[in-house]
């Protein structure tokens, strides 16, 4: 089983997609973009890269 198939990855995708939808056009957008990269120390660089890609795919735009 890869990390893409786990529940916490799917929860993270939903969470960060929802945050990006809410804050996309506000002044805090840069701060929100950086928040996803805080996970890098906890879960690894590949995880964050895949998570950002999946969130961007769901948003249908490049946010992260």
Secondary structure, 3 states (H helix, E strand, C coil): CCHHHCHHHHHHHHHHHHHHHHHCCCCCHHHHHHHHHHHHHHHCHHHHHHHHHHHHHHHCCCCC
